[in-house]
């Protein structure tokens, strides 16, 4: 059985690791940096492995292979690490230096692919990830605008006897805005949950 322990806080991340960390923070993805994995099978070289980031809500690990292109020895060490993770069924997203320029696309694509793999398939984590992404990038406030517009429309309808022209205009505008905002909300949430893959 694997043991999971946090590494001591004396580790200083590289600038690139900080960049990945800022990406996670800016996207409201909770993480634990330098997460230590012990008792890995088929890993005779090390007593433990430190993963750059662990995402506890999703159960996913994120590695940044910063020296992957440095030399042959570094690349082989990273490839060995990847094989150990695969043999231990550790769901990991690996980010390479050349991918930092389009990190959002890379991270999102790899996350969706990982959470849909049969051995890591987790509908709850996939839904949580997609809803979090929608909350950050979408327009969740449109549902509130739709409700406010609907209340304004009801106000116009209730008071239409007092001044039919004015309150009919308020009702018509309110209901039109309410339907528009609701349409945008539904369209975006549908895109994020079902099409944005």
N, C-alpha and C positions, 0 to 999 in steps of 0.2 A: 504494500500500500504506500502511496506517495504521501510525503509529509510536506506541508506548505508552511514556510516561515518567512517573515519579513526580514530583509537584510538590514544591518545596522545603517544608520543615517550618515555615515562618514563618506559614502560614495559621492563623487562629483560627476554629474552627467556631462556628456559632450554637448557642444552647441546644437548639433543635429538632434540629439536625444531631447534637448530642451525644446526644440522646434516641434517635435512630435508631442511632447508633453503639453505645450501651449495649444496645439491642435485639439488634443483631448479635452483640455480645460475649456477652450472656447466653444466646444460642441457639447458641453455638459455631460461628458462621459466620465464617470467615476473610475478612478484607477488607483492602484498601489504600485509605486515605482520600486524597481529592484526586488522583485518577489523571488524568494529562494525556493527551489524545488529539490527535495532530497529523495533518496531511494529510487532513482530512475533505473529501469531495467536496461540492460545492454549499454551501460555507460561506465565502463571500467576506468576511464581516464579521470573522472571527477567524482568527488563525494556528493556534490550538489551542482546545480546550475542556477544562475541568477537570470531571471527573465526581466527584460527592461520594464514592461508594464503588465499588470494583471488587471483585468476589468471584472470586478467581482459580481456586478449585476448581470453581466452577460456570460460569465464563466469562460472568457476568452483571454488569451495571452498575446502580447504584441512585442515583437523583437525588431530592433533596428540594427541591421548589419552594416554598420558604418565603414568598416575596413574591408568589405567584401572584395573590392577591386584593388586593394593595396598590393597584394602579391599572392602567389599560388598557395603558400602555407596558410595565410589568413582565410582564403577562400575554402580550402579543405577543412579548416577548423569550423567554419560556419556551416559547411555542408554536413559535417559530422554531427554538429549540434542539431541541425534540422532532422537528420535521420533518427537521432535519439528521441526527439519530440514525436516524430511519426510513430516509432515503435512503441512509445508509451501512450499513444492516443491523446496527446495534449493538443487541444485546438488552438493553433497559433497563426497569427497574421505576421508575415515577415515583410518588412519594408526595407528596400535597398536605397542606396544613396541617390541614384538617378531618379527615384520616384518622389523625392521631396518636393519637386517643382509642381507636381499635380497630386499632392497628398490626399486631398479630399476625395478625388475620383478613385485613387488607388485603394484608400482605406475602405471606402464605401463598397466598392466592387468586391474586394477580398472578404469583407465582413459578410455580405450577402451570400457569396459563394460558400464560405465556410459554414454558415448557419444552415445552409441547405444541403450540405454533404450528409449522406445517410447516417454515418456514424456519429456526427455532431448535430444532427437535425434537432432543433429546439424551437418550436413555434413560439413559445413564450418569450425567449430571448430575441427572436427575430422581430416579433411584434413590439417589444420594448424598444429595440434599437430603431425601428422604423418610426414609431411614435415620437421618440426623442429627436430624431432627425427632422420630422415634420414640425415639431415644436420650435426647433432652432431655425429652420430654413423656410417654413411655410407661413401661412397666415391664419393661425388658430384664433386670432382676435376677430376674425370675420364672423364667427358664430355669435359672439357677443354683439357685434354691430347688427347682425341680423335680428337678434332678439330685441335690441333697443329700437330698431326701425319698426318692428312689429308692434311694440308697445305704443309708439307714436301713431302708427296706423289705427290701432284700437282707440286711441284718444280722439283721433279725427272722426272715427265712425260714431263713437258715443256722443260727441258734441255736434254732429252734423245738422241737428235740428235748429241750433242757435244761429248759425251762419253757414248755410249749405255750401256756398261756393268756396269759402276759406277752408272749412273742415273737410270737404270732399277732396280738395287739393292736398291737404295734410294726409288724409287717408290714402289717396292714390300714390303720393310720393313715398309715404312710409312703407306701404305694401310692396311697391316696386323695389325700393332699396333693400327691404328685408329679403325678398326673393333673390335679388342679385347677390347679396352677401352670402346667403345660404348656398346658392349655386356654386360660387367660387370656393367656399369651404368644402363642400362635398366633392367637387372636382379635384381639388388639391389632395384631400385626404385619400381619395380613391387612387390617385396617381402615386402617392407615396406608398400606400399599403399594397397595391397590386401591380402597378406598372413600372415603378422606378427601380428596375433591377437590371 
